[in-house]
Amino acid sequence: MAHYAFLNSNNIVTEVIPGKDETEIIDGVTPQQWYENYRGQKCIQTSYNTRGGKHYGADGQPDNGVALNKNYAGIGYTWDGTGFHAPQPFPSWKLNADSYLWEAPTPMPTDGKLYQWVEADLNWQLIPDAPTA
């Protein structure tokens, strides 16, 4: 089943709905065209299985499927004509041009402990007494 993201005039996602697959034709138009005509609002197809510019299978692993529009759209995401990206989480984070995911200026430690980003320090802070992964 396909999903469609509706955009406001600033290309911000306002709603995501399930809908007809793009291969289906409704009254001579694609589902995307039909939804746009019906709602009077621009919409873009989005894939629930796309994250970071990769398509993921039912097992949660990347597969050879089509990665549609970089990321699955969410309310508040931005469409830039190439892909969807979430709102910027912190002013110092940069958008990765390939994955459309936000990256901290310092990578998060990968020691199995839980951390939170501290923008004032531009660094990760260990969350005390948090269970480890």
N, C-alpha and C positions, 0 to 999 in steps of 0.2 A: 504494500500500500504506500502510495506517495504521500508526502506532506507538503504543505504550502505555507509560506510565510507572507503575511500581508504587511506592507510598508506604508509609513506615513510620508508626507511630502519631503521629509529630511532623510528618507531611506532608513528609518529606524523601524525595526520589527514591532508591530503592535499586537499581532496574534499569529499563532501557528495552528493549522488544522489538518486533520487527515483528509485525503481526497482520492480521486480517481488517478490511476496510473497514467503517465504521459502518453502511453501508446493508445489509450482509449480516446475516441473522438466523440464529442457531444455536439449534435447539431452542426457538424462540419468544422468545429474548432477544437483545439486541444483543451484539456482541463484547465491549464493555466490561463488561457485566453478566456474561457468561460467564466472562471472565478473572477477575473479582473472585470469583465463586462457586468457580471451579476452584482458584484460588490462596489464597482466604481473605484477600486483601489488597486494599486499595483501589487502583484504577488510574484514570488519566486519560489520554484520548487526547492525543497531541502530534503536531505536524507538523514534519517535517524541513525544510520550506520556510518556516518562520516564524522571524523574528528581529526583535527590537525592536518587536513589535506590527505588523509588516508581513509580507506573503506575498511570496516571491520565486519567479520562474519559473526555468526551466532555464538561461536566459541569465544568471542572477545578478542580474537587475534586478527591482525591485518591480513587481508586476502587480496585477490586480484580484482575485486569489484570496483565500480566507478565511484571515485570520491567526488561527490557532488557539492560544489560551492564551498569547499574548504572545511566547513563545520556545520553541524545541525543548528539551525537558527533557534534562538530563544527570544522571548520578549525583551526588548531593550538592545538587542544586537543590532549592528550596523551592516548594511549591504553596500558595498563600494563598486559594484559592477563585476567583480571577480569572485568574491566570497563573503561569508558572514564572519564577523568577529564580535566577541563580547565587549562590553564597556571596559575601558582601561581601569584596572583595579587600583593602581597607584601611579602618581605622576612620573616616577622614575622608570617604570616598566615600558619596554619597547615591543611593538608588534612585530612578530616574525613574519617576513614577507612570504615565506613558503607555507608555513603551517597556519598562519592567521591566529596563532595563540600568543598571549602576552608572556614576556620573559622578564624576570627580575634581572637587575644589573649584576647580581651575585647569585650563582646557582645555589639552590637549596641543598643542604647536606643530604647525603644518601646513606646515613648510618642506621636507618630504621627507627629513629626517634622522631617525635613530632615537633614542628617548628612553626612559627608565625613570622610574617614579614613586619619589620619595624622601619617605616619609611624615614623617620628622623635619622636613623643610623645607616640607612641603605644596606641593611643586613638582616639575616635570619636570627631569631631568638628562640632558644629551646623553650618549649612549654613544660614547666616543671610538673612533675608527678603525672604526666600524661602516659597512658599505656603505650608501649612500643609496638611497632608493626611486626 
